[in-house]
């Protein structure tokens, strides 16, 4: 996995990020499958996981409803 150092942070992070938008209720509801995906990303050296509670639409940001989990 290629690593990068964001300016002025002093930390190294993976160049790739695992997005969790399609994990859980809106995507793959199989818990074990979702956990397996996270483990594969970690095993590959991924250090960044996107669990943002918003998504980008044509008109801007849309907040995730409060009852939806941020990650599996």
Protein Blocks (a to p, Z undefined) as FASTA:
>chain_A
ZZdddehklpacdfbdcdfklgcjklcmblklmmmmmmmmmmnopabdcfbfbdcdfkbc
cdddfklcfbZZ
